[in-house]
Amino acid sequence: MTGSPKRLHIDRDMCEAHALCVEIAPEIFDLPDDDIAVCDENPPEKLWPKAYSAASACPRQAIGIVEGIPGRPSPKGK
């Protein structure tokens, strides 16, 4: 575990290969031959600001950020 209880997720059904994520964070995202973005689900902590920017910029909102550890309530839920 990277020490961060969050991970990135790309909805393959929603991705339309606009590639804004790749432009914003090429260290995290790639667009292989099938034209569906892929990502490092657990990027280093220093790259999370770029991950959030890429998720916000996605025209289809295909990039999700899952926060918290499965099976445990999120501290934000208090």
C-alpha angles and dihedrals in degrees: 000000000000094000091256118104092209134085140186124244130187118205100222092199092057101041112105097179097250084148096211087132090057091049092050099040114013088163088066108026135051135178109217127192095283090064094235115120120243128193148188098260092204108037120178115277092251090062097053094093088059090046091054090047092051092048091050092048096051106113091209096040087234093147116083131186114211111202128193133031115287112257094021125094115247116249087230089063093069 
